[in-house]
Amino acid sequence: MSLVSRQPEPGGLLETVRERRGHAREMDQLQFQHATAKHAEAFIALQERSTDLKLYGPVGDVDGALREIAENILYLLRLGDELVGCAAYRVRPDGSVYISNVVVDPAHRRKGFARAAFTYILQRNRRAPRVDLVTHPENAHALKLYGSLGFKVESRRENYFGDGEPRLVLARCDETTSPPVAASASGPARSP
Ligand SMILES: CC(C)(COP(=O)(O)OP(=O)(O)OC[C@H]1O[C@@H](n2cnc3c(N)ncnc32)[C@H](O)[C@@H]1OP(=O)(O)O)[C@@H](O)C(=O)NCCC(=O)NCCS
């Protein structure tokens, strides 16, 4: 007689439910801090330990980080003193919103932090006629997240950031208020 394991399959529904329960406390402790110039180096370090050159693009230097902080509303995701992620957006003159710099530390992935950051940003910009972002076509995890939030692929641009890699433009539009505008209208600074 063979024994059937009662352990959930890796990635199965039961496991997902248990993992989520396990992370519920951390989610309650997650805080959003508005980044300022003094956070530039921590922001760079987070990107360096968390991103892939091909899918995300090169991490910039301090000047680049200062520009990102100055030109966007950039949130640092914190668990107490620990920096676990970041996410940014900026509002264009036409009221549309560009989301960028979405990064979660590998040690804190699959805890719902990126989704929480999007929920926060989308809620703050709920009247925007359009929200868009770009991502690498092979960034399957990011594409799954964006699809689940109602973003749709609009176009593919080759060498979008000048790093030789393509990017997909995804948008979430309030079709009742405004037709889509070109994502590059005000020139996105970097990949989300
Ligand atoms: C993409 C990224 C931000 C997701 O962060 P995260 O906090 O782990 O994501 P969440 O836990 O909030 O998951 C949200 C959804 O993303 C998808 N997802 C994220 N990681 C996934 C994985 N490893 N496998 C499958 N789906 C995944 C799922 O749809 C998930 O929803 P679900 O848990 O209900 O199934 C993170 O992997 C990351 O920082 N990647 C490197 C930087 C990057 O590529 N940023 C995006 C640039 S466009």
The ligand as an SDF file (V2000), in Angstrom:
LIG
                    3D

 48 50  0  0  0  0  0  0  0  0999 V2000
    8.0640   41.6200  -10.4460 C   0  0  0  0  0  0  0  0  0  0  0  0
    8.2650   41.8430   -8.9320 C   0  0  0  0  0  0  0  0  0  0  0  0
    8.2470   43.3410   -8.6550 C   0  0  0  0  0  0  0  0  0  0  0  0
    7.1060   41.1480   -8.1950 C   0  0  0  0  0  0  0  0  0  0  0  0
    7.2440   41.4550   -6.8040 O   0  0  0  0  0  0  0  0  0  0  0  0
    6.5510   40.5650   -5.6630 P   0  0  0  0  0  0  0  0  0  0  0  0
    6.4350   41.4120   -4.4540 O   0  0  0  0  0  0  0  0  0  0  0  0
    7.2310   39.2720   -5.5470 O   0  0  0  0  0  0  0  0  0  0  0  0
    5.0960   40.3230   -6.2780 O   0  0  0  0  0  0  0  0  0  0  0  0
    3.7710   39.9630   -5.4540 P   0  0  0  0  0  0  0  0  0  0  0  0
    4.1150   39.0280   -4.3460 O   0  0  0  0  0  0  0  0  0  0  0  0
    3.0480   41.2090   -5.1070 O   0  0  0  0  0  0  0  0  0  0  0  0
    2.9890   39.1250   -6.5480 O   0  0  0  0  0  0  0  0  0  0  0  0
    2.0550   39.7730   -7.3830 C   0  0  0  0  0  0  0  0  0  0  0  0
    1.7440   38.8830   -8.5610 C   0  0  0  0  0  0  0  0  0  0  0  0
    2.8660   38.8380   -9.4480 O   0  0  0  0  0  0  0  0  0  0  0  0
    2.9380   37.5370  -10.0540 C   0  0  0  0  0  0  0  0  0  0  0  0
    4.1860   36.9310   -9.6150 N   0  0  0  0  0  0  0  0  0  0  0  0
    5.1570   37.5600   -8.9140 C   0  0  0  0  0  0  0  0  0  0  0  0
    6.1820   36.7010   -8.7220 N   0  0  0  0  0  0  0  0  0  0  0  0
    5.8500   35.5330   -9.3170 C   0  0  0  0  0  0  0  0  0  0  0  0
    6.5000   34.2730   -9.4460 C   0  0  0  0  0  0  0  0  0  0  0  0
    7.7150   34.0480   -8.9230 N   0  0  0  0  0  0  0  0  0  0  0  0
    5.8670   33.2990  -10.1250 N   0  0  0  0  0  0  0  0  0  0  0  0
    4.6600   33.5040  -10.6540 C   0  0  0  0  0  0  0  0  0  0  0  0
    3.9730   34.6910  -10.5520 N   0  0  0  0  0  0  0  0  0  0  0  0
    4.5770   35.6800   -9.8900 C   0  0  0  0  0  0  0  0  0  0  0  0
    1.7180   36.7800   -9.5640 C   0  0  0  0  0  0  0  0  0  0  0  0
    0.6630   37.0590  -10.4580 O   0  0  0  0  0  0  0  0  0  0  0  0
    1.4540   37.4570   -8.2260 C   0  0  0  0  0  0  0  0  0  0  0  0
    0.1150   37.3460   -7.8280 O   0  0  0  0  0  0  0  0  0  0  0  0
   -0.3620   36.0740   -6.9830 P   0  0  0  0  0  0  0  0  0  0  0  0
    0.6230   35.9570   -5.8400 O   0  0  0  0  0  0  0  0  0  0  0  0
   -1.7390   36.4510   -6.5690 O   0  0  0  0  0  0  0  0  0  0  0  0
   -0.2820   34.8960   -7.8960 O   0  0  0  0  0  0  0  0  0  0  0  0
    9.5910   41.2010   -8.4380 C   0  0  0  0  0  0  0  0  0  0  0  0
    9.6960   39.8910   -8.9320 O   0  0  0  0  0  0  0  0  0  0  0  0
   10.8420   41.9750   -8.8130 C   0  0  0  0  0  0  0  0  0  0  0  0
   11.2810   42.8720   -8.0860 O   0  0  0  0  0  0  0  0  0  0  0  0
   11.4730   41.6390   -9.9560 N   0  0  0  0  0  0  0  0  0  0  0  0
   12.7340   42.3000  -10.3610 C   0  0  0  0  0  0  0  0  0  0  0  0
   12.5150   43.7320  -10.7760 C   0  0  0  0  0  0  0  0  0  0  0  0
   11.5120   43.7950  -11.8990 C   0  0  0  0  0  0  0  0  0  0  0  0
   11.6090   43.0490  -12.8690 O   0  0  0  0  0  0  0  0  0  0  0  0
   10.5520   44.7170  -11.7420 N   0  0  0  0  0  0  0  0  0  0  0  0
    9.5320   44.9300  -12.7170 C   0  0  0  0  0  0  0  0  0  0  0  0
   10.1210   45.7030  -13.8270 C   0  0  0  0  0  0  0  0  0  0  0  0
    8.8980   46.0300  -15.1000 S   0  0  0  0  0  0  0  0  0  0  0  0
  1  2  1  0
  2  3  1  0
  2  4  1  0
  2 36  1  0
  4  5  1  0
  5  6  1  0
  6  7  2  0
  6  8  1  0
  6  9  1  0
  9 10  1  0
 10 11  2  0
 10 12  1  0
 10 13  1  0
 13 14  1  0
 14 15  1  0
 15 16  1  0
 15 30  1  0
 16 17  1  0
 17 18  1  0
 17 28  1  0
 18 19  1  0
 18 27  1  0
 19 20  2  0
 20 21  1  0
 21 22  1  0
 21 27  2  0
 22 23  1  0
 22 24  2  0
 24 25  1  0
 25 26  2  0
 26 27  1  0
 28 29  1  0
 28 30  1  0
 30 31  1  0
 31 32  1  0
 32 33  2  0
 32 34  1  0
 32 35  1  0
 36 37  1  0
 36 38  1  0
 38 39  2  0
 38 40  1  0
 40 41  1  0
 41 42  1  0
 42 43  1  0
 43 44  2  0
 43 45  1  0
 45 46  1  0
 46 47  1  0
 47 48  1  0
M  END
$$$$
